[in-house]
Amino acid sequence: MSSNPNPDDGVAKDAAILRDALRRPLHDLRISLLDQCNFRCPYCMPEDEFHEDYEFLGKQQRLSHDEILKIARVAAGIGVSKLRLTGGEPLLDKRIATLVHGLASIPGIDDLALTTNAMLLAPVAKELADAGLHRVTVSLDSLDPDVFRRMSGGRGDLERVLAGIDAAQEAGLAPIKINVVVQRGVNDHTVLDLLEYFRGSQHVVRLIEFMDVGNRNGWRLHQVVPSAQLLEQVQRRWPVRRIDQNYPGEVARRYEYVDGQGELGFISSVTEPFCGACSRARLSADGMLYTCLFANQGTDLRESLRNNADDEELKDILSQIWLQRADRYSELRRPELAEAHVLRKVEMYRIGG
């Protein structure tokens, strides 16, 4: 006799999961708090364009915390269980801990994370942890002081970033992931030194292929260091072996050091696209919802919010956006078009990485 009194329950539960046109579920929502940043990384926000007179979004143009919380609550009701706060640099929001507390209180949210450059992290790490933040991801492209300074647009202080990582560890915001965008001829020669520094620390370094996000980073295919090449370099220094995903749809391929000194990952959007398992939507600071990192248009939720849309109306809007989603840019990428910047895409500083 079956132990399940209603064998159709599993089928019904699966049928209730919101899936897009390619049968991908909605699990993750990435929320950009603001479009400003204290760095000027050339591949994201180059100084010559984002100078001191550049006009970023004003307070009234950005979503308020209450508006963000309302969207997050509705999203949780249709399947979102993971939230990530991004920017720009999210720690420029002076009231971020209050927002974190509100997001952490939403039923159904079991993973609340933050992506930061960590320059401002040390003084607020414990406060964020106490507010309910689970973990942080730190963008850190090199431990060579000169390379790091160039890649941060001359604004980064490496010691402050490392202090931020230490403070996050002490506050329990772990596992800490270290994201490294690898560019040929820029920082690829410093990758092994960075890996060696974090081996045994319990932090997970993730090596990311330089991607054609947005329209301002001058992306060219020859600047990409394929993950396969990086893996070969790592293997020559320290033997590693492949390990299973933490969860379905995880973007990084995971490896562990054979000698037990931790884990590293490879994010290979250019050479090994993973669109088929993508479960992410992205909310920009001005309230546009995008269904792909490489999207060229989104849906304006701010207007609906400020026209007093209730939860049911928002639920219908979000559901219809996801049900119609068919994005798979990385699988269809044509390098010659990406290099010529023919395809207009939303800038990374607006929707995070």
C-alpha positions in Angstrom: 0.0 0.0 0.0 1.3 3.5 -0.8 2.4 5.6 2.1 1.0 8.7 0.4 -2.7 8.9 0.9 -3.1 11.2 -2.1 -0.6 10.3 -4.8 -1.6 13.3 -6.8 -0.3 15.7 -4.1 3.2 15.8 -5.5 1.9 16.4 -9.1 -0.4 19.2 -7.8 2.5 20.9 -5.9 4.8 20.8 -8.9 2.0 22.2 -11.1 1.6 25.1 -8.8 5.2 26.2 -9.2 5.4 29.4 -11.4 7.5 28.5 -14.5 8.5 30.6 -17.5 8.1 29.7 -21.2 11.2 27.4 -21.0 9.9 25.7 -17.8 12.3 27.5 -15.5 11.0 28.3 -12.0 11.2 31.7 -10.3 13.3 31.3 -7.1 15.6 34.3 -6.9 15.1 38.1 -6.8 18.1 40.4 -7.0 17.3 43.9 -5.7 19.4 46.9 -6.7 19.1 49.5 -4.0 20.7 52.4 -5.9 22.7 53.1 -9.0 25.6 54.9 -7.3 28.9 53.3 -6.4 32.1 54.4 -4.6 34.2 52.6 -7.2 34.7 53.3 -10.8 35.5 49.9 -12.2 36.3 50.2 -15.9 34.2 47.2 -16.8 31.1 48.6 -15.1 31.2 52.3 -14.3 34.2 53.9 -16.1 35.3 57.3 -14.6 35.2 59.1 -17.9 31.5 58.6 -18.2 30.5 58.5 -14.5 32.3 61.6 -13.5 31.5 64.0 -10.6 28.8 65.8 -12.7 27.0 62.6 -13.7 23.4 62.6 -12.5 22.4 59.4 -10.8 18.9 58.6 -9.7 17.3 61.0 -7.2 15.6 59.8 -4.1 12.1 60.1 -5.6 13.2 58.2 -8.7 14.4 55.2 -6.6 12.1 52.7 -5.0 11.5 53.4 -1.3 12.2 50.7 1.2 8.4 50.2 1.7 8.0 49.7 -2.0 10.9 47.2 -2.1 9.4 45.3 0.8 6.0 45.2 -0.9 7.5 43.7 -4.1 9.6 41.2 -2.1 6.5 40.0 -0.1 4.5 39.5 -3.3 7.5 37.7 -5.0 7.8 35.4 -2.0 4.2 34.5 -2.5 4.8 33.2 -6.0 7.9 31.2 -5.3 10.9 33.5 -4.5 12.9 32.1 -1.6 16.2 33.9 -2.2 16.8 37.6 -2.1 20.1 39.4 -2.9 20.7 43.1 -2.3 23.0 44.7 -4.9 23.8 48.1 -6.4 25.7 50.0 -7.5 27.1 49.7 -4.0 24.3 48.8 -1.6 26.2 49.9 1.5 25.9 53.5 0.4 22.3 53.2 1.6 22.6 54.4 5.2 19.4 52.7 6.2 20.1 49.3 4.7 20.0 47.4 8.1 16.4 48.5 8.5 15.6 47.1 5.1 17.4 43.9 5.8 15.3 43.4 9.0 12.1 43.9 7.0 13.2 41.5 4.2 14.4 38.9 6.7 10.9 38.9 8.3 9.1 37.9 5.1 7.7 34.4 5.3 9.2 32.0 2.7 12.5 33.9 2.4 15.2 31.4 3.5 18.3 33.0 2.0 19.1 36.8 2.2 22.4 37.9 0.8 24.3 41.0 -0.1 26.8 41.7 -2.8 29.3 44.5 -2.0 32.8 45.8 -2.8 33.3 45.6 1.0 34.9 49.1 1.4 32.1 50.1 3.8 31.5 46.6 5.3 33.6 46.4 8.4 31.7 49.0 10.5 28.2 47.5 9.7 28.8 43.8 9.3 27.5 42.9 12.8 24.5 45.2 12.5 23.6 43.6 9.2 23.9 40.1 10.7 21.8 41.1 13.7 19.2 42.5 11.3 18.9 39.1 9.6 21.4 39.1 6.7 22.6 35.6 6.1 25.8 36.0 4.0 27.8 38.3 1.8 29.5 38.1 -1.6 32.5 40.4 -2.1 33.6 41.7 -5.5 37.5 41.6 -5.3 39.3 41.3 -8.6 42.9 41.2 -7.4 45.1 41.3 -4.3 47.9 43.1 -6.2 47.5 46.6 -4.8 48.3 48.3 -8.1 46.0 46.0 -10.2 43.2 46.4 -7.6 43.5 50.1 -7.6 43.3 50.3 -11.4 40.4 47.9 -11.5 38.5 49.9 -8.9 39.0 53.1 -10.9 41.6 54.4 -8.4 39.1 54.5 -5.6 39.6 51.2 -3.8 41.5 50.6 -0.6 42.6 47.0 -0.4 43.2 47.0 3.3 39.7 48.2 4.0 38.2 45.6 1.7 40.1 42.8 3.5 39.0 44.3 6.9 35.4 44.1 5.7 35.8 40.5 4.8 37.3 39.7 8.2 34.4 41.6 9.9 31.8 39.7 7.9 33.4 36.4 8.9 33.4 37.4 12.6 29.8 38.5 12.3 28.8 35.1 10.9 27.9 36.3 7.4 29.3 33.1 5.9 30.1 31.3 3.7 31.6 34.4 2.2 32.0 34.3 -1.6 34.8 36.3 -3.3 33.8 37.1 -6.9 36.7 37.7 -9.3 36.1 39.0 -12.8 39.1 37.8 -14.8 40.3 39.8 -17.8 43.1 38.8 -20.0 46.1 41.1 -19.7 44.5 43.0 -16.8 44.4 40.7 -13.7 44.7 37.1 -15.0 48.3 37.0 -13.8 47.2 37.6 -10.2 44.5 34.9 -9.9 46.7 32.2 -8.4 48.0 34.5 -5.7 44.5 35.5 -4.8 43.5 31.8 -4.6 46.5 31.0 -2.4 45.6 33.9 0.0 42.1 32.5 0.6 42.9 28.8 0.6 42.0 27.4 4.0 40.0 30.5 5.0 36.6 28.8 4.3 35.8 31.6 1.8 34.8 30.5 -1.6 36.6 32.2 -4.5 34.6 32.3 -7.8 36.4 33.1 -11.0 34.1 34.8 -13.4 34.6 35.1 -17.2 34.6 38.7 -18.3 31.0 39.2 -19.7 29.5 41.6 -22.2 27.1 43.1 -19.7 25.8 46.5 -20.6 27.3 48.7 -23.4 30.1 50.6 -21.7 32.8 48.1 -20.8 34.4 47.8 -24.3 34.0 44.0 -24.2 35.9 41.9 -26.7 36.0 38.1 -26.9 39.8 38.0 -26.8 39.7 39.6 -23.3 37.9 36.5 -21.9 40.0 33.9 -20.1 38.0 30.7 -20.5 37.3 28.9 -17.3 38.8 25.8 -18.7 42.2 27.6 -19.0 41.9 28.9 -15.5 41.1 25.4 -14.2 44.2 24.0 -15.9 46.3 26.6 -14.2 44.8 25.8 -10.8 45.3 22.1 -11.3 48.9 22.6 -12.0 49.4 24.3 -8.6 46.8 22.5 -6.5 44.9 19.3 -7.5 41.1 19.9 -7.4 38.0 17.8 -8.0 34.5 18.6 -9.1 31.7 18.6 -6.5 27.9 18.7 -6.7 25.8 21.8 -6.9 24.5 23.3 -3.6 21.1 23.8 -5.3 19.4 23.5 -8.7 20.3 26.4 -11.0 23.5 27.3 -9.2 25.6 29.3 -11.7 29.0 28.3 -10.5 30.7 25.0 -11.2 32.1 23.9 -7.9 35.5 22.3 -7.1 37.3 21.5 -3.9 41.0 21.3 -3.2 42.1 17.7 -2.8 44.2 18.6 0.2 41.1 19.8 2.0 41.9 23.6 1.9 38.4 24.6 0.7 36.4 25.3 -2.4 36.4 27.4 -5.5 34.0 28.0 -8.3 33.9 29.0 -12.0 31.2 31.1 -13.6 31.4 30.6 -17.3 28.6 32.6 -19.0 30.6 33.1 -22.2 32.1 29.6 -22.8 29.6 27.4 -21.0 26.2 29.3 -20.8 23.8 28.2 -18.1 20.6 30.0 -19.2 18.7 26.7 -19.1 18.7 26.7 -15.3 18.4 30.4 -14.6 15.8 31.2 -11.9 16.6 34.9 -11.4 14.7 38.1 -11.8 16.3 41.5 -11.2 14.8 44.6 -9.8 16.5 47.9 -10.6 16.7 50.9 -8.2 14.1 52.7 -10.2 11.6 49.9 -10.1 12.2 48.2 -13.5 12.0 44.4 -13.3 14.3 42.5 -15.7 14.2 38.8 -16.4 17.8 38.6 -17.7 21.2 40.0 -16.8 21.6 40.9 -20.5 18.1 42.3 -20.9 17.5 45.4 -23.0 14.1 46.2 -21.6 12.1 45.6 -18.4 8.7 46.2 -16.8 8.0 49.3 -14.8 6.8 48.3 -11.3 7.3 51.7 -9.8 4.4 53.2 -11.8 2.1 50.4 -10.6 3.2 50.8 -7.0 2.6 54.6 -7.1 -0.8 54.1 -8.7 -1.7 52.1 -5.6 -1.6 48.6 -7.0 -2.5 46.1 -4.3 -0.8 42.8 -3.7 -3.1 40.9 -6.0 -2.5 43.3 -8.9 1.3 43.1 -8.3 1.1 39.3 -8.1 -0.7 39.2 -11.5 1.9 41.5 -13.0 4.9 39.5 -11.7 3.3 36.2 -12.7 2.6 37.3 -16.2 6.1 38.7 -16.6 7.6 35.4 -15.6 5.2 33.2 -17.5 6.1 35.0 -20.7 9.8 34.9 -20.1 11.9 33.2 -22.7 15.3 34.9 -22.2 18.5 32.9 -23.0 21.0 35.5 -24.1 24.2 33.6 -23.3 23.1 30.5 -25.2 22.3 32.7 -28.3 25.3 35.1 -27.9 26.9 36.2 -31.2 30.3 37.5 -30.3 30.6 39.7 -33.4 27.4 41.6 -32.4 28.4 41.8 -28.7 31.8 43.2 -29.7 30.2 45.8 -32.0 27.8 46.7 -29.2 24.9 46.4 -31.6 22.7 44.8 -28.9 21.6 47.4 -26.3 21.6 46.0 -22.8 20.8 47.4 -19.4 24.0 48.5 -17.6 25.3 46.3 -14.8 25.5 49.1 -12.2 21.7 49.3 -12.5 20.8 45.7 -11.8 23.9 44.3 -10.1 26.0 41.3 -11.3 
